[in-house]
Amino acid sequence: MESLFLFFLEYLRMDIFDKLQEQDILFFDKYQSGALNTRVSNDALDFGDMTSLISETIGSFLVSILTFTILTILNLFLAMITLIAVPIVLFLMFSLRRLARIVSRAYRKAIENVNNAMVESIEGIHVSKSYGQESAISNQFNEINRDYFRSTFKLTSVTHLWRHILNLIASITILIIIYYGTQIFLEGSLTTGMIFTFILYLQNFFRPIIVLATFFPQLSTGMAAYERILEILDSKPLVLQNTGAIEVGELKGEIIFENVCFRYRDNQWVFKNFNLHISKGEKLAIVGHTGAGKTSLVSLLARFYEFQSGTIKIDGIDIRNIDLNSYRKNIGIVQQEIFLFSGSLEENIRYGKRDATEKELENAIKTVHAEEIIKYLPEGINTKVGERGKGLSMGQQQIISFARAILSDPKILILDEATSSVDAYTEAIIQEALEKLMLNRTSIIIAHRLSTILNADRIIVMDHGKIVEEGTHATLLEQNGKYAQLYTQYFEHQSLN
């Protein structure tokens, strides 16, 4: 039975995890990581416990029925007296189940809050230490932990309250049976042996019922967990493929946005009837103030979010008609916030193309001059990095991410402020790599560095979801418009480096 339970739990957790992988980025914008971790670990375990409890409860119920049958054979009158206690027990169980449901939900929420606080404190440890807020963070967690203790105490109290009430009912019933059994004994209709046997079976009758006392509290806990699991399992990603979506091989890279409308929230439009044509092999730079819609634009292209209307076409094909997996194999993205997984450098570089040959791997490393980093590491390319690339500098992480992008050999390359966090030396290395990386590819560059946009074929200036200017660096400066203002504010001083 235990092995069956473990198998069920393993299957359930895998099912939840797989469902999470299907979701789009909007789903993860709604949930904190600690909350999702709770669904996979704690909620799955509690729901698994509930299924195990149900099977035990059915067994206990059958034992009670069998024992009651024996009691009726021993003495029908005393058995009927015993039966009077059952409606009282059922009434108490059903009347208290609402309380059990309330405290169970509060308990699940308290666990989620603890997990959220833990994840956030670990991920933000550099910030909290920088501002000397360790004590404040500890105090905040203390309050969350106290709330968890109170929720656990309430749930435990309700569970044990039931057990004690049922023990009391069982004791009173036994006393009543002893009283009436004595009266029948005095009348000569019952022997002391039969009374003793009846009381022994009576205890066996109540023992399964007392086990049932834990059913509703644990059932409520399991159902609360089940509701939260269903919230994940019933979630449907908004980024969907049309029926009959086709798999594509290598795309050429012509991109067309036609009357695209997009919003993250109701009535907060990012784009309204947005239009843009990017030619095959073009190097397009996008500039604009924060909130202009630069990252939203490339996020739609990468199919991280679903747009509400309009079309986006690649090589004349609506991207909704292209199989997501084959589509994303044609897109390489290097973001400002680099994410390296726990494991070796080789595993991280191979992440987008695990079946790459040694020659392809070597070429990717040499293209971005990553060998200069690797040769100084203790175990070379097999050096293990920690979560989020711990053990490497920001510049080193950035170079490894470029090697990863190059190895996947995408036809469409998206660079989202990919060099904003590196030093001048690393940027020079990356710029050299970029020239090779963008060759014969459609490249979209979001940048705050002048060096990343100077050689662009075209620059578009965005403001509140609209293209307000476009042209080359030289022609846009001559217009003395929005780009010229941005250049003066952000880029001009960089040309002195």
C-alpha positions in Angstrom: 0.0 0.0 0.0 2.8 2.4 0.9 4.6 1.7 -2.4 1.3 2.4 -4.3 1.0 5.7 -2.4 4.6 6.7 -3.3 3.9 5.9 -6.9 0.8 8.0 -6.9 2.6 10.9 -5.3 5.5 10.7 -7.8 3.0 10.7 -10.7 1.0 13.7 -9.2 4.1 15.8 -8.7 5.3 15.1 -12.2 1.9 16.0 -13.6 1.9 19.3 -11.7 5.5 20.0 -12.9 4.7 19.2 -16.5 1.7 21.5 -16.3 3.9 24.3 -15.1 6.2 23.8 -18.0 3.3 24.4 -20.4 2.4 27.8 -19.0 3.2 31.1 -20.6 5.1 33.9 -18.9 1.9 35.7 -17.9 1.1 32.7 -15.6 4.5 33.1 -13.8 3.9 36.8 -13.5 0.9 36.0 -11.3 2.5 33.5 -8.9 5.5 33.8 -6.7 8.0 31.0 -7.0 7.5 30.0 -3.3 3.8 29.5 -4.0 4.4 27.3 -7.0 7.0 25.3 -5.0 4.3 24.7 -2.3 1.9 23.3 -4.9 4.5 20.8 -6.1 5.8 19.7 -2.7 3.5 20.3 0.3 0.1 20.3 -1.5 0.9 17.2 -3.5 2.0 15.4 -0.3 -1.2 16.5 1.6 -3.4 15.4 -1.2 -1.6 12.1 -1.4 -2.1 11.7 2.3 -5.8 12.3 1.8 -6.1 9.5 -0.8 -4.3 7.1 1.5 -6.7 8.2 4.3 -9.7 7.4 2.2 -8.6 3.8 1.7 -7.9 3.4 5.4 -11.3 5.0 6.3 -13.1 2.5 4.0 -11.3 -0.3 5.8 -12.3 1.1 9.2 -15.9 1.5 8.1 -16.1 -2.2 7.1 -14.6 -3.2 10.4 -17.2 -1.2 12.3 -20.0 -2.9 10.3 -18.7 -6.3 10.9 -18.2 -5.6 14.6 -21.7 -4.3 14.9 -23.1 -7.4 13.3 -21.4 -9.5 16.0 -22.8 -7.1 18.7 -26.3 -7.7 17.4 -25.8 -11.5 17.5 -24.5 -11.2 21.1 -27.5 -9.0 22.3 -29.8 -7.1 20.0 -31.1 -4.7 22.7 -27.6 -3.6 23.8 -26.5 -3.3 20.1 -29.4 -0.9 19.5 -28.4 1.2 22.5 -24.9 1.3 21.0 -26.3 2.4 17.6 -27.8 5.6 19.3 -24.3 7.0 19.6 -23.7 6.8 15.8 -26.0 9.7 14.8 -24.4 11.9 17.5 -21.0 11.1 16.1 -22.1 11.9 12.5 -23.8 15.1 13.6 -20.6 16.3 15.3 -18.4 15.3 12.3 -20.6 17.1 9.8 -21.1 20.2 11.9 -17.4 20.7 12.5 -16.3 20.0 8.9 -16.8 23.7 7.9 -14.5 24.8 10.7 -12.0 22.1 9.5 -12.2 23.5 5.9 -11.5 27.1 7.1 -8.5 26.2 9.3 -7.2 23.9 6.5 -7.2 26.7 3.9 -5.5 29.1 6.4 -2.9 26.4 7.1 -2.1 25.9 3.4 -1.9 29.7 2.9 0.5 30.0 5.8 2.8 27.3 4.4 2.8 29.2 1.1 3.7 32.4 2.8 6.7 30.7 4.6 8.0 29.3 1.3 7.5 32.7 -0.5 9.4 34.5 2.3 12.2 31.9 2.2 12.7 32.1 -1.6 12.5 35.9 -1.6 15.0 36.3 1.3 17.6 34.0 -0.4 17.2 35.5 -3.9 17.4 39.0 -2.4 20.2 38.3 0.1 22.7 40.7 -1.7 20.2 43.6 -1.5 19.2 43.0 2.1 22.9 42.8 3.2 23.8 45.9 1.1 21.2 47.9 3.0 21.8 46.2 6.4 18.3 44.9 6.5 19.0 41.4 7.8 17.3 42.1 11.1 14.2 43.6 9.4 14.0 40.5 7.1 14.3 38.3 10.2 11.5 40.1 12.0 9.3 39.9 8.9 9.9 36.1 8.7 9.3 35.8 12.4 5.8 37.2 11.9 5.1 34.9 9.0 6.5 31.9 10.9 4.2 32.8 13.9 1.2 32.9 11.6 2.2 29.5 10.3 2.5 28.2 14.0 -1.0 29.6 14.8 -2.5 28.0 11.7 -0.9 24.7 12.5 -2.0 24.9 16.1 -5.6 25.5 15.1 -5.6 22.6 12.6 -4.1 20.3 15.2 -6.6 21.5 17.9 -9.5 20.8 15.6 -8.2 17.3 14.8 -7.5 16.4 18.5 -10.8 18.0 19.6 -12.7 15.5 17.5 -10.7 12.6 18.9 -11.4 13.6 22.5 -15.1 14.2 21.9 -15.4 10.8 20.3 -13.5 9.2 23.2 -15.9 10.8 25.5 -18.9 9.5 23.6 -17.4 6.0 23.5 -16.8 6.1 27.2 -20.4 7.3 28.0 -21.8 4.6 25.7 -19.7 1.9 27.4 -21.0 3.1 30.8 -24.6 2.9 29.6 -24.0 -0.6 28.2 -22.6 -1.7 31.6 -25.6 -0.2 33.3 -28.2 -1.9 31.1 -26.1 -5.1 30.9 -26.1 -5.3 34.7 -29.9 -5.0 34.7 -30.2 -7.8 32.1 -27.7 -9.9 34.1 -29.7 -9.5 37.3 -32.8 -10.7 35.4 -30.8 -13.8 34.4 -30.9 -13.2 30.6 -27.2 -12.5 30.2 -24.0 -14.0 31.7 -21.0 -12.0 32.9 -19.0 -13.6 30.1 -21.3 -12.3 27.5 -21.3 -8.8 29.0 -17.5 -8.8 29.1 -17.3 -10.1 25.4 -19.9 -7.4 24.3 -17.8 -4.6 25.9 -14.6 -5.9 24.2 -16.4 -5.9 20.8 -17.9 -2.5 21.6 -14.4 -1.1 22.0 -13.5 -2.6 18.7 -16.6 -1.0 17.3 -15.6 2.5 18.4 -11.9 2.2 17.6 -12.5 2.5 13.8 -15.0 5.3 14.4 -12.3 7.2 16.4 -10.0 6.7 13.5 -12.7 8.3 11.4 -12.4 11.3 13.7 -9.3 12.3 11.8 -11.0 11.9 8.5 -12.7 15.2 8.1 -9.8 17.4 9.3 -7.4 15.6 7.1 -9.9 15.4 4.3 -10.4 19.2 4.6 -6.6 19.6 4.5 -6.4 17.3 1.5 -9.3 19.0 -0.3 -7.7 22.5 0.3 -4.5 21.1 -1.2 -6.5 19.5 -4.1 -8.2 22.9 -4.9 -4.8 24.5 -5.1 -3.5 21.7 -7.3 -6.5 22.0 -9.6 -5.8 25.7 -9.9 -2.6 24.7 -11.6 -3.8 21.6 -13.5 -6.8 23.5 -14.9 -4.7 26.5 -15.9 -4.5 26.8 -19.7 -1.7 28.8 -21.3 -2.9 31.8 -23.3 -0.1 31.3 -25.9 -1.7 28.6 -28.1 -1.1 27.2 -31.5 -3.8 27.1 -34.1 -5.3 23.7 -35.0 -3.0 22.1 -37.6 0.1 24.1 -36.6 3.0 23.1 -38.8 6.5 22.3 -37.9 9.1 24.4 -39.7 12.8 23.7 -40.4 15.2 26.6 -40.8 13.4 30.0 -41.2 14.8 32.8 -43.3 13.9 35.5 -40.8 11.6 38.1 -42.4 9.3 39.5 -39.7 6.1 41.4 -40.1 3.9 42.9 -37.3 0.5 43.8 -38.7 -2.0 45.8 -36.6 -0.9 44.1 -33.4 -2.8 45.0 -30.3 -1.5 43.8 -26.9 -2.1 44.4 -23.2 -0.9 42.8 -20.0 -4.0 44.0 -18.1 -7.4 45.2 -19.0 -7.5 48.7 -20.5 -3.7 49.1 -20.2 -2.7 48.8 -23.8 1.0 48.4 -24.7 0.4 48.3 -28.5 -2.6 49.4 -30.5 -2.5 48.6 -34.2 1.3 48.3 -34.2 3.1 47.7 -37.5 6.7 46.9 -38.2 8.5 45.1 -41.1 12.0 43.6 -40.5 13.8 42.3 -43.5 15.6 39.0 -43.6 19.1 39.4 -42.3 18.5 43.0 -41.1 20.1 44.3 -37.9 17.4 46.3 -36.2 18.1 48.4 -33.1 15.3 49.5 -30.8 15.7 52.4 -28.4 13.4 54.3 -26.2 12.7 55.3 -22.6 11.7 52.7 -20.0 8.1 51.6 -20.7 8.2 52.4 -24.4 7.4 48.8 -25.3 10.8 47.5 -26.4 10.9 44.3 -24.3 7.2 43.7 -24.9 7.8 43.8 -28.6 10.5 41.0 -28.5 8.5 39.1 -25.9 5.6 38.8 -28.4 7.9 37.7 -31.1 9.4 35.0 -28.8 5.8 33.9 -28.0 6.2 34.6 -24.3 2.8 36.4 -24.3 -0.2 36.2 -26.5 -1.4 39.4 -28.3 -5.1 40.2 -28.4 -5.4 41.0 -32.2 -3.5 41.5 -35.4 -0.9 39.1 -36.8 2.9 38.5 -36.5 4.3 36.7 -39.5 7.7 35.0 -40.1 8.5 34.4 -43.7 4.8 35.1 -44.5 3.5 32.5 -42.0 1.4 33.5 -39.1 3.4 32.5 -36.0 0.2 31.1 -34.5 0.2 28.5 -37.3 3.8 27.4 -36.4 4.5 24.6 -33.9 6.0 26.3 -30.9 8.9 24.0 -30.4 10.1 24.2 -34.0 9.5 28.0 -34.0 11.6 28.6 -30.9 14.5 26.6 -32.3 14.9 29.4 -34.8 15.1 32.1 -32.1 18.0 32.9 -29.9 17.6 35.3 -26.9 20.3 36.8 -24.8 18.8 38.9 -22.0 20.1 41.5 -19.6 19.5 39.2 -16.6 21.5 36.1 -17.4 20.3 32.8 -16.0 22.8 29.9 -15.8 21.6 26.6 -14.4 23.4 24.6 -11.7 25.8 22.3 -13.4 28.9 22.4 -15.6 29.8 25.2 -18.0 29.5 22.7 -20.9 25.9 21.7 -19.8 25.0 25.4 -19.8 26.5 26.1 -23.2 24.8 23.0 -24.7 21.5 23.9 -23.1 19.9 25.0 -26.4 21.5 22.2 -28.5 22.3 19.2 -26.4 23.3 17.1 -29.4 25.9 19.6 -30.7 29.1 18.0 -31.8 32.4 18.7 -30.1 33.5 20.8 -33.1 30.3 23.0 -32.9 30.9 23.4 -29.2 34.5 24.4 -29.7 33.6 26.9 -32.4 30.9 28.6 -30.2 33.4 28.9 -27.4 36.1 30.4 -29.7 33.6 32.8 -31.3 33.0 34.7 -28.1 36.5 34.1 -26.7 35.1 32.0 -23.8 38.2 29.9 -23.9 40.0 32.8 -22.1 37.6 32.3 -19.2 37.5 28.5 -19.3 41.3 28.0 -19.2 41.6 29.7 -15.9 38.9 27.7 -14.2 40.0 24.7 -12.0 38.2 22.1 -14.1 37.9 23.9 -17.4 34.7 23.4 -19.2 33.6 20.8 -16.6 33.7 23.4 -13.9 30.5 23.4 -11.9 28.6 26.7 -11.4 26.1 27.3 -8.7 22.5 28.4 -9.0 22.1 31.4 -11.3 25.7 31.2 -12.3 27.2 31.7 -8.8 31.0 31.5 -9.0 31.2 33.5 -12.2 31.3 37.3 -12.7 28.6 39.1 -14.5 30.8 39.5 -17.6 31.7 35.8 -17.5 28.1 34.8 -17.2 27.3 37.1 -20.2 30.0 35.5 -22.4 28.8 32.0 -21.5 25.2 33.1 -22.5 26.5 34.3 -25.8 28.2 31.0 -26.4 24.9 29.3 -25.6 23.1 31.4 -28.1 25.7 30.9 -30.8 25.7 27.1 -30.4 21.9 26.9 -31.0 22.5 28.7 -34.3 19.3 30.7 -34.4 18.1 32.5 -37.6 16.5 35.3 -35.5 18.6 36.7 -32.7 17.2 38.9 -29.9 19.6 40.9 -27.7 17.6 42.5 -24.9 20.1 45.0 -23.3 22.6 42.1 -23.4 25.7 44.2 -22.8 24.4 46.7 -20.2 26.0 44.9 -17.2 29.5 44.3 -18.4 32.8 46.2 -18.3 34.4 47.9 -21.2 36.9 45.1 -21.9 34.2 42.4 -21.8 32.0 44.6 -24.0 34.8 44.9 -26.6 35.0 41.1 -26.7 31.3 40.7 -27.0 31.1 43.3 -29.7 33.6 41.3 -31.8 31.5 38.2 -31.1 28.3 40.0 -32.0 29.6 40.9 -35.5 30.1 37.2 -36.2 26.9 36.2 -34.4 24.7 38.6 -36.3 26.1 37.7 -39.7 23.4 36.3 -42.0 20.8 36.5 -39.2 17.9 38.7 -38.5 18.9 40.6 -35.4 16.9 42.7 -33.0 18.9 44.7 -30.5 17.5 46.5 -27.5 20.4 48.5 -26.1 21.5 51.2 -23.7 25.0 51.1 -25.1 26.0 53.2 -28.1 28.4 50.5 -29.3 25.6 48.0 -29.8 23.5 50.2 -32.1 26.0 52.2 -34.2 26.4 49.5 -36.8 22.7 48.7 -37.0 21.1 48.7 -40.4 18.1 50.6 -39.0 17.2 52.1 -35.6 13.6 52.6 -34.5 12.7 54.9 -31.7 9.7 53.8 -29.6 7.6 55.8 -27.3 4.5 54.5 -25.5 4.1 51.5 -27.8 4.5 53.5 -31.0 7.4 54.0 -33.5 8.1 57.7 -33.5 11.3 57.7 -35.6 13.4 55.4 -37.7 16.6 55.5 -39.7 20.3 55.1 -39.2 22.3 56.6 -36.4 23.5 59.5 -38.7 20.1 60.3 -40.2 18.3 60.3 -36.9 20.8 62.7 -35.4 20.3 65.0 -38.3 16.5 65.0 -37.6 17.2 66.4 -34.1 14.2 64.7 -32.7 13.5 62.0 -30.1 16.6 60.0 -31.0 18.8 63.0 -30.7 17.5 63.7 -27.2 18.1 60.1 -26.2 21.6 60.3 -27.7 22.4 63.4 -25.7 21.0 62.0 -22.5 22.3 58.4 -22.6 24.7 57.7 -25.5 26.8 60.7 -26.2 29.1 60.3 -23.2 29.8 56.6 -24.1 31.5 57.7 -27.4 34.3 59.1 -25.2 35.3 55.6 -24.0 
